Amino acid sequence: MSLIKSISGIRGTIGGKVNDNLTPLDVVKFASAFGTWLQRRHHKNNLTLVIGRDARISGQMVSSLVTATLQGLGIHVIDLGLSTTPTVEIMVPELKAEGGIILTASHNPKQWNALKLLNEKGEFISGENGAEVLALAESEDFNYAEVDDLGTYETRDDAFDIHIQQILELPMVDAEAIKARKFRIVLDAVNSTGGIAIPMLLDRLGCETVKLYCEPTGHFPHNPEPLKEHLGDICELVKKENADLGVVVDPDVDRLALIDEKGEMFGEEYTLVAVADYLLKHKNGVAVSNLSSSRALRDVAQKHDSSYFASAVGEVNVVNLMKEKNAVIGGEGNGGIIYPDLHYGRDSLVGIALFLTYLAKQDTTVSGLRADYPAYFMGKKKIELTPEIDVDGLLTKMEKAYPTEEVSTVDGVKIDFENNWVHLRKSNTEPIIRIYTEARSQEEADRLADEMIAKINSLI
């Protein structure tokens, strides 16, 4: 089955059978459910909703289905066309809309697509709200508009300009300092919409852009998840072009990975660390990431006499904790920067602007900046269990097995040792415990994971 219905939206592979894959009927049903939920939430039918899509091949088809369905409910649609996740998030409140839908499967391969749902603030709907939308989709309790009450449709082509202008107006973005450095930057946008938006931003910042895979065709030239094993081409091109750095984004431009001037990965976890270092240097406050993100963010916060807090995994959970703690900066270790002075959503464009500002002001290289941070290495393993085993009970036993250590049960069990940590999370779909570790060497991270697997096996 390649259709996943969750509280954050619906995603699946294009084609196949209804309820097994993301078919036109599934798209229409889910769009109907979200539109109906918004109408009931706002106690009116003539709402406005913003949509935008990444460049994947199925995007235009899915967009047409969603648009027609919403109009059929009497909802007015503002279509941004090819866009990015953070751009749609910004445009929802900008256009005073009641909600938004982003058509993207993020870092999934090209056969996937998805509907991601936003509230009137341009933020992902809550888990409780998502459950209500899912229930509506199952019940098919929809009431479509009569012919005189159909929704209208309009397009906008200025969304990137608005998004970029808001970034340039941020006090912590110093465009003049960046322009003075005249950075030469290689960009890998995996043939999606980052290939449109990011060169526009870099041009406004006085940077020279060397484009790699920037045609928004939706034919991804490599696995679109911005991990080291997928990025050999840009690492080579950065060296060949004698560039100052490389920038990599995923198809919907909410994850940011960086390459140093030597063609080496800056480290996916360290995108957030560097931006936080810059911001907390100027304003004491709070930094937030999820429990599976690097300890390096905590170290940087402490260096600046600031506080660090960890949320459950998931962007909605990070945002909720950021709001609770009034955080200066937050995000996820997968390269997701959330800067609340702009909006509460992962945003590669603002991440680029803040990182380049810091790099320019420090008057150093990307590798020089990276050398300032502690070196941590992460391991990711899993242990498969038989269906009859009580996974929750096992996690409780692991929690109690380390009474003298710092233990969090916010999301699974995370055990913070003096020099490393382990995070144990159960899968929601199968009898598996996922094991995330971090230590001062890759060998130590892997050893800790193996130690935890042995400990779990001893408790079964």
Phi, psi and omega in degrees: 000130180238038173234120183242115177258124181218175182292347180262357179145199180227136178215153181181181179269144183287139177094181178089207186260148178303138180074355175251334181221176179274087180265167176305322180294320177295320178298313181297317182296318182286322176297321177298319181295316181291318178299317179296319179298318179296319180298319180288325179295321183259002176056039174201157183264328186272068180275170169242136181225136181260135174233154175202163185217156170278187191267010185298155192304323183277358189301315182295319179297311181296320179299318180297319179295315181295315181300310182296322179296314180296318176298324178296337176274353183093014182267138178275128186251129171250115187258118178274353181066220177296121187211191175233160177303309180296330179293317177298318180300320180289323186284338179300304177289329179302322181263008178055040178275161179272352180180182179205159174228127175256126181262095183198145171254024174054241186269005179291155179300171192295337181284352180265152166210172185199161172246115177253135195251133181241146174272189185291345176273358185076023180246153180299139181295157183287167177299320178297316178295318179300322178296323178293321178295317179299318179297320177296320179297322180290321184281338184055038180274071183248151177227102185279156185284151173281170194299327181280352185244014179297150181287156178269171182220132174216158178246156175229138179241015183248011186295318179297320179299317180295314179302310182294320179298320178297323177294314183294336180275354179291132181301331183273000173258118182252090183296324182292321178295321179294314180301323182295333180277341179049056182296140172254118192232130173268132183242125171250109182251017176046038179054041175230199194286345172299335178291344175264307190288317188290318174301327176297316179296312183297325177297317179295337181264007176073025180262153173265129183252125171260115189269133174229119180057055182247007176276122185283064181269341185082357175270094185291125184283347176207172176309125189284355176284126189282068178251157186308317185292349181256359195241029180299323184296313182288327178299320178290320184291325177302316179292315182298321183274358183054044184278161177282330179191168173241147179237131179232134176231161175273178187302329182255005167067036174249359176237136187234121173243149185235147177242135180279177186293348178267001182082019179255149178296132173292332181109116184306320181294335190270354173302309179294322181299314182294317179296319178296321178302315179296311186291317183287341175294333183256345182208111176299141181181214185239139171245142183228137168218183178269171187296338181264009179269165188296146174294344182301328179293319176298318180299317180294318179299315180296324179301328182258021180054036178248172184254154178231138176225150181242136179256174168297158180293142180122135184301320180300320180292321177297314181298317180299318180289324176300317179294318181299320184264000183053052187291147175282324184208152177198180179154197181233154184290359178272017181093016181265115180259126175242111182246102189296340177294341175257300175190165181268072176199150177297132191214107180292328183294313179291328176299316178298313183297318180290319180296315180295324176300313181296316181298318179294316183290328178283343181052052180223180174266169178296318179294325177295321177295317181297326181295342179285345187256150178298144181269115175240152180230139185248147174235145179225116178225178177211157175236125181269133184241162176282150187303332185279352182284137179279097184294318179299319178296321177298316180296324177296320177297320179294322178300316184281346183284349183230065187293340183263359181258165176281115186238133175244137176241024178298323183210095188072221178227122173244128181246117179263108173271176184297317187246001181197177177212161175225139179236121181251122180229138177273148175286146177277349188240347182206160182284075182226140168252122177272137186239114177250134179227158174215137181207184183279353175213157179296323180298318180292321178297317179291322179297318179297319178298316179296323178297320180291322177298316178297321181294317179297316179299327180288341182265352181286000000 
